[in-house]
């Protein structure tokens, strides 16, 4: 290989490495900022704005202390019961999902609340290995930089609960006509029950399947108890 070509390749490699390092540093700085400053939007909300230019998404930020304690318990019971213990990834759930995929089944999520927070903030919907890899890396970084309470707070404020409805405050007002601080145990379970597919499931008009999920979530909430998240 000519020396000039080899020199150009080394220079390009240095520029690429420098660019990637710069992106990583910028990402860490943004995550550190969002530990203390509420994110003004999310990737999912931006995608909704692009797809619905004449309709702004509904979202209103509230502090975790202004949310009924039933709501964080409901989403943990429904989505990620190991949330207080893991460091961003549920390895047992990931192994199970990979094993099912190898056996010919579809690639399911196995996402923790931390992964879902990272995905909603920065990524896109879908189940490709590329996106899941980015999601996993972001989740581990979030766990290193944010306390668990902050992860829960951000998740509850950016999760999609219905078409164009983001965050528990907007969802509570849209579906029940009350602020999030007034959510009952049953209402919190109904909101958590739609999270797997909020574009299809409805918290205000639950299908038979959603009611079945609500009953299961309430049983899990009873088993965990409100004290389960008290140490976060």
C-alpha positions as CSV (number, residue, x, y, z in Angstrom):
1,X,0.0,0.0,0.0
2,X,1.4,3.4,-0.9
3,X,2.6,5.6,2.0
4,X,0.2,8.4,1.1
5,X,-2.8,6.1,1.0
6,X,-1.8,4.6,4.3
7,X,-1.3,8.0,5.9
8,X,-4.7,9.1,4.7
9,X,-6.3,6.0,6.2
10,X,-4.6,6.6,9.6
11,X,-5.7,10.3,9.5
12,X,-9.3,9.2,8.7
13,X,-9.2,6.7,11.5
14,X,-8.0,9.4,13.9
15,X,-10.7,11.8,12.8
16,X,-13.3,9.0,13.2
17,X,-12.1,8.0,16.7
18,X,-12.0,11.7,17.7
19,X,-15.5,12.2,16.4
20,X,-16.9,9.2,18.3
21,X,-15.1,10.3,21.4
22,X,-16.6,13.7,21.0
23,X,-20.1,12.3,20.6
24,X,-19.7,10.1,23.7
25,X,-18.5,13.1,25.8
26,X,-21.5,15.2,24.5
27,X,-23.9,12.4,25.4
28,X,-22.5,12.0,28.9
29,X,-22.8,15.8,29.4
30,X,-26.4,15.8,28.2
31,X,-27.2,12.9,30.5
32,X,-25.6,14.7,33.4
33,X,-27.6,17.8,32.6
34,X,-30.8,15.8,32.5
35,X,-30.1,14.5,35.9
36,X,-31.0,17.9,37.3
37,X,-32.9,19.6,34.4
38,X,-36.1,18.1,33.0
39,X,-35.8,17.1,29.3
40,X,-37.7,19.6,27.2
41,X,-38.9,16.7,24.9
42,X,-38.0,13.2,23.8
43,X,-37.3,11.3,20.6
44,X,-40.8,9.8,20.7
45,X,-42.5,13.1,21.1
46,X,-40.4,14.6,18.3
47,X,-41.4,11.7,16.1
48,X,-45.0,12.3,16.9
49,X,-44.7,16.0,16.0
50,X,-43.2,15.1,12.6
51,X,-45.9,12.6,11.9
52,X,-48.7,14.9,13.2
53,X,-47.6,18.4,12.2
54,X,-51.0,19.9,13.1
55,X,-51.3,18.3,16.5
56,X,-48.9,18.8,19.3
57,X,-48.4,16.0,21.8
58,X,-49.9,16.4,25.2
59,X,-47.4,16.4,28.1
60,X,-47.1,18.2,31.4
61,X,-44.1,17.6,33.6
62,X,-44.6,16.8,37.3
63,X,-42.2,15.9,40.1
64,X,-42.2,12.4,41.4
65,X,-43.5,13.7,44.7
66,X,-46.6,15.1,42.9
67,X,-47.5,11.7,41.5
68,X,-49.6,9.2,43.4
69,X,-47.3,6.5,45.0
70,X,-49.5,3.9,43.3
71,X,-48.3,4.9,39.9
72,X,-44.5,4.1,40.2
73,X,-45.5,0.9,42.0
74,X,-47.8,0.0,39.2
75,X,-45.2,0.5,36.4
76,X,-42.6,-1.4,38.4
77,X,-45.0,-4.3,39.1
78,X,-46.0,-4.3,35.4
79,X,-42.8,-3.6,33.5
80,X,-39.7,-4.3,35.7
81,X,-40.0,-5.9,39.1
82,X,-36.2,-6.1,39.5
83,X,-35.9,-2.3,39.0
84,X,-34.6,-1.5,42.5
85,X,-31.9,-4.2,42.1
86,X,-30.5,-4.2,38.6
87,X,-28.0,-1.9,37.0
88,X,-30.0,-1.1,33.9
89,X,-30.3,-4.6,32.3
90,X,-32.2,-7.6,33.3
91,X,-29.8,-10.3,32.2
92,X,-32.2,-13.2,33.0
93,X,-34.9,-11.6,30.8
94,X,-32.4,-11.0,28.0
95,X,-31.2,-14.6,28.1
96,X,-34.8,-15.8,27.9
97,X,-35.6,-13.5,25.0
98,X,-32.5,-14.6,23.1
99,X,-33.3,-18.2,23.7
100,X,-36.8,-17.8,22.4
101,X,-35.5,-15.9,19.3
102,X,-33.0,-18.7,18.6
103,X,-35.9,-21.2,18.7
104,X,-37.7,-19.3,16.0
105,X,-39.9,-17.0,18.0
106,X,-40.1,-13.2,17.5
107,X,-37.6,-10.9,19.1
108,X,-39.4,-9.6,22.2
109,X,-38.3,-6.6,24.3
110,X,-37.1,-7.8,27.7
111,X,-36.6,-4.1,28.5
112,X,-36.2,-2.7,31.9
113,X,-37.7,0.7,32.9
114,X,-34.2,2.2,32.5
115,X,-33.9,0.8,28.9
116,X,-37.4,2.2,28.1
117,X,-36.4,5.6,29.5
118,X,-33.3,5.6,27.3
119,X,-35.3,4.5,24.2
120,X,-38.0,7.1,24.7
121,X,-35.5,9.9,25.3
122,X,-33.0,9.2,22.5
123,X,-34.0,6.4,20.1
124,X,-36.8,5.1,17.9
125,X,-39.3,2.3,18.1
126,X,-38.5,-1.1,16.7
127,X,-36.8,-4.4,17.7
128,X,-33.6,-4.5,15.7
129,X,-30.4,-5.7,17.4
130,X,-28.8,-2.3,16.5
131,X,-31.4,-0.4,18.4
132,X,-31.4,-2.8,21.3
133,X,-27.6,-2.5,21.5
134,X,-27.7,1.3,21.7
135,X,-30.6,1.0,24.2
136,X,-28.5,-1.3,26.4
137,X,-25.5,1.0,26.4
138,X,-27.6,4.1,27.2
139,X,-29.3,2.2,30.0
140,X,-26.1,1.2,31.7
141,X,-24.9,4.8,31.4
142,X,-28.1,6.2,32.9
143,X,-27.8,3.9,35.9
144,X,-24.2,5.1,36.4
145,X,-25.2,8.8,36.2
146,X,-28.8,9.0,37.6
147,X,-30.3,7.8,40.9
148,X,-33.2,5.3,40.6
149,X,-35.7,7.9,41.6
150,X,-34.7,10.2,38.8
151,X,-35.0,7.4,36.3
152,X,-38.5,6.6,37.5
153,X,-39.4,10.3,37.5
154,X,-38.3,10.8,33.9
155,X,-39.9,7.6,32.7
156,X,-43.3,8.5,34.2
157,X,-43.1,11.9,32.5
158,X,-42.2,10.8,29.0
159,X,-43.8,7.3,28.6
160,X,-46.6,7.1,26.0
161,X,-50.0,6.3,27.5
162,X,-52.0,6.9,24.3
163,X,-51.7,8.4,20.9
164,X,-50.1,11.8,21.5
165,X,-50.4,11.5,25.3
166,X,-47.1,11.4,27.1
167,X,-46.4,11.4,30.8
168,X,-48.6,10.3,33.6
169,X,-50.0,13.8,34.3
170,X,-51.4,14.3,30.8
171,X,-52.7,10.7,30.8
172,X,-54.4,11.0,34.2
173,X,-56.2,14.2,33.1
174,X,-57.1,12.8,29.6
175,X,-58.4,9.5,30.8
176,X,-59.7,10.2,34.3
177,X,-60.1,14.0,34.6
178,X,-57.8,14.2,37.6
179,X,-54.2,15.2,38.3
180,X,-51.6,12.4,38.7
181,X,-51.4,12.9,42.5
182,X,-55.0,11.7,42.8
183,X,-54.7,8.4,41.0
184,X,-56.1,5.5,42.8
185,X,-54.5,2.0,43.0
186,X,-56.9,0.8,40.3
187,X,-56.4,3.8,38.0
188,X,-52.7,3.5,38.2
189,X,-52.9,-0.2,37.3
190,X,-55.1,0.7,34.3
191,X,-52.5,3.2,33.0
192,X,-49.6,0.7,33.5
193,X,-51.6,-2.0,31.7
194,X,-51.6,0.0,28.4
195,X,-47.8,0.6,28.3
196,X,-46.9,-2.4,26.1
197,X,-49.1,-0.9,23.3
198,X,-50.5,2.5,24.1
199,X,-51.6,3.1,20.5
200,X,-54.0,0.2,20.7
201,X,-54.9,-0.3,24.4
202,X,-57.1,2.3,26.2
203,X,-57.0,3.1,29.9
204,X,-60.4,4.7,29.8
205,X,-62.1,2.0,27.7
206,X,-60.2,-1.2,28.6
207,X,-60.6,-4.3,26.5
208,X,-61.0,-7.7,28.1
209,X,-57.3,-8.3,27.6
210,X,-56.4,-5.0,29.3
211,X,-58.8,-5.8,32.2
212,X,-56.9,-9.1,32.6
213,X,-53.6,-7.3,32.7
214,X,-55.0,-4.8,35.3
215,X,-56.0,-7.7,37.6
216,X,-52.6,-9.2,37.2
217,X,-50.8,-5.9,37.9
218,X,-52.9,-5.3,41.0
219,X,-52.0,-8.7,42.4
220,X,-48.3,-7.9,41.8
221,X,-48.7,-4.5,43.4
222,X,-50.2,-6.2,46.5
223,X,-47.3,-8.6,46.7
224,X,-44.7,-5.9,46.3
225,X,-46.3,-3.4,48.6
226,X,-45.8,0.4,48.7
227,X,-42.8,0.0,50.8
228,X,-41.0,-1.8,48.0
229,X,-39.9,1.5,46.4
230,X,-39.5,3.3,49.7
231,X,-35.7,2.9,49.7
232,X,-35.1,4.5,46.3
